[in-house]
Amino acid sequence: MSHDLKKVVIAGGSGFLGVSLAHHLAERGTSVVILSRNEPKVNGPWKHRRWDAQTVED
């Protein structure tokens, strides 16, 4: 396995499956960003960005 830092964006990832995947990837050294309308109900080692699939923002 490469030691390069990997980055992953999970669209619609604030639910059970997205958060589980985010935890799994983060434990393996991956930088994770979750895109969703609502913040995940749990805190974790990821960044969250609000996105509604219609509005263009940062």
VODREN-473935 format. One record per residue (C-alpha): residue number from 0; x, y, z. Coordinates in nm, 4 decimals. Example, Ala and Ser with C-alpha at 12.3 -4.5 7.8 and 13.67 -1.06 7.14 Angstrom:
2
<site n="0" X="1.2300" Y="-0.4500" Z="0.7800"/>
<site n="1" X="1.3670" Y="-0.1060" Z="0.7140"/>
//
This chain:
58
<site n="0" X="0.0000" Y="0.0000" Z="0.0000"/>
<site n="1" X="0.1247" Y="0.3464" Z="-0.0883"/>
<site n="2" X="0.2009" Y="0.5942" Z="0.1880"/>
<site n="3" X="0.0628" Y="0.8847" Z="-0.0164"/>
<site n="4" X="-0.2243" Y="1.0700" Z="0.1490"/>
<site n="5" X="-0.5509" Y="0.9853" Z="-0.0264"/>
<site n="6" X="-0.8520" Y="1.2161" Z="-0.0407"/>
<site n="7" X="-1.2129" Y="1.1016" Z="-0.0808"/>
<site n="8" X="-1.5398" Y="1.2958" Z="-0.1101"/>
<site n="9" X="-1.8569" Y="1.1111" Z="-0.0084"/>
<site n="10" X="-2.1683" Y="1.2757" Z="-0.1541"/>
<site n="11" X="-2.4777" Y="1.2229" Z="0.0606"/>
<site n="12" X="-2.2579" Y="1.0676" Z="0.3269"/>
<site n="13" X="-2.4209" Y="1.1854" Z="0.6499"/>
<site n="14" X="-2.6238" Y="0.8655" Z="0.7016"/>
<site n="15" X="-2.5247" Y="0.5320" Z="0.8524"/>
<site n="16" X="-2.3438" Y="0.3947" Z="0.5455"/>
<site n="17" X="-2.1617" Y="0.7181" Z="0.4638"/>
<site n="18" X="-2.0411" Y="0.7672" Z="0.8211"/>
<site n="19" X="-1.9326" Y="0.4023" Z="0.8443"/>
<site n="20" X="-1.7378" Y="0.4360" Z="0.5201"/>
<site n="21" X="-1.5859" Y="0.7666" Z="0.6362"/>
<site n="22" X="-1.4674" Y="0.6050" Z="0.9619"/>
<site n="23" X="-1.3235" Y="0.3064" Z="0.7732"/>
<site n="24" X="-1.1328" Y="0.5267" Z="0.5277"/>
<site n="25" X="-1.0108" Y="0.7737" Z="0.7920"/>
<site n="26" X="-0.8717" Y="0.4882" Z="1.0049"/>
<site n="27" X="-0.6562" Y="0.3967" Z="0.7050"/>
<site n="28" X="-0.5152" Y="0.7471" Z="0.6655"/>
<site n="29" X="-0.7547" Y="0.8830" Z="0.4046"/>
<site n="30" X="-0.8665" Y="1.2465" Z="0.4224"/>
<site n="31" X="-1.2483" Y="1.2423" Z="0.3987"/>
<site n="32" X="-1.5002" Y="1.5150" Z="0.3128"/>
<site n="33" X="-1.8710" Y="1.4427" Z="0.3519"/>
<site n="34" X="-2.1068" Y="1.6408" Z="0.1274"/>
<site n="35" X="-2.4663" Y="1.6530" Z="0.2490"/>
<site n="36" X="-2.7587" Y="1.8789" Z="0.3290"/>
<site n="37" X="-2.7244" Y="1.8002" Z="0.7000"/>
<site n="38" X="-2.4248" Y="1.7426" Z="0.9219"/>
<site n="39" X="-2.3679" Y="1.3832" Z="1.0351"/>
<site n="40" X="-2.5252" Y="1.3133" Z="1.3746"/>
<site n="41" X="-2.1886" Y="1.1937" Z="1.5055"/>
<site n="42" X="-1.8518" Y="1.3642" Z="1.5080"/>
<site n="43" X="-1.5622" Y="1.2050" Z="1.3329"/>
<site n="44" X="-1.2266" Y="1.2543" Z="1.1659"/>
<site n="45" X="-1.3751" Y="1.4126" Z="0.8525"/>
<site n="46" X="-1.4753" Y="1.7512" Z="0.7181"/>
<site n="47" X="-1.8383" Y="1.8255" Z="0.6389"/>
<site n="48" X="-1.9500" Y="2.0592" Z="0.3634"/>
<site n="49" X="-2.3142" Y="2.1557" Z="0.3177"/>
<site n="50" X="-2.4394" Y="2.0689" Z="-0.0318"/>
<site n="51" X="-2.7903" Y="2.0312" Z="-0.1709"/>
<site n="52" X="-2.6969" Y="1.9169" Z="-0.5230"/>
<site n="53" X="-2.8369" Y="2.2424" Z="-0.6645"/>
<site n="54" X="-2.6452" Y="2.5295" Z="-0.5059"/>
<site n="55" X="-2.2877" Y="2.6030" Z="-0.6070"/>
<site n="56" X="-2.0760" Y="2.7199" Z="-0.3138"/>
<site n="57" X="-1.7166" Y="2.6838" Z="-0.1921"/>
//
